[in-house]
């Protein structure tokens, strides 16, 4: 049997975790529940270059998203940066919900 190593759930990530330099896990979790359903859990990614991961029930795999060393809207609150990000990546908004692009577009920006 294969054991999956889970990241820390967003609502349990220590305030000392470096992710707080780049993103706010509580805001991401709240948006995920609103957009994907109340049972969804956002985890701290187990990949060193990604921020978060979410379990995709359709494929049975985790989807990792968000570049770790880049601040997102949950931290910056910069409307102009948000506008430019969404303009650059507008095609991501129409992708499948469990793709890194869709998750980044809707949960981080």
Helices and strands as residue ranges (DSSP letters): G 10-12, G 18-21, H 25-36, E 42-44, E 50-56, E 61-67, H 73-76, H 79-88, G 90-94, H 100-103, I 104-108
